[in-house]
Amino acid sequence: MDFAKIVELFDRHGVTCVAVTQQFNTTTSMGRLTLNILLSFAQFEREVIGERVRDRSLQEEGDVDGRGYPARLCDQGSQAGHRP
């Protein structure tokens, strides 16, 4: 269960979250905004890591050249004398 779902569960049961080491408190609108911004960045980071892992595995399998072009297009383009 991720932190956003835990906070939703807390909200349904009337529980608030106050961080001792961070400056947010879910009882205030500013605290909820701060929490949502942190959660958005965490989601973004997870997605970027997933994209990098996927791109790296494709590159290792030979499906993508070093610049991110699909290897099949690069091979076809080089036969025609140009690259996409």
ZIHUHU-V786865 format. One record per residue. RES is the residue in one small letter. PSI is psi as a letter, one per 40 degrees, with the letter a starting at -180 (none if undefined). Layout:
RES,PSI ; RES,PSI
//
This chain:
m,h ; d,i ; f,d ; a,d ; k,d ; i,d ; v,d ; e,d ; l,d ; f,d ; d,d ; r,d ; h,e ; g,f ; v,h ; t,i ; c,h ; v,h ; a,h ; v,d ; t,e ; q,i ; q,g ; f,i ; n,h ; t,e ; t,e ; t,i ; s,d ; m,d ; g,d ; r,d ; l,d ; t,d ; l,d ; n,d ; i,d ; l,d ; l,d ; s,d ; f,d ; a,d ; q,d ; f,d ; e,d ; r,d ; e,d ; v,d ; i,d ; g,d ; e,d ; r,d ; v,d ; r,d ; d,d ; r,d ; s,d ; l,d ; q,d ; e,d ; e,e ; g,e ; d,e ; v,h ; d,a ; g,d ; r,e ; g,e ; y,i ; p,h ; a,d ; r,d ; l,d ; c,d ; d,d ; q,d ; g,d ; s,d ; q,d ; a,e ; g,e ; h,i ; r,i ; p,none
//
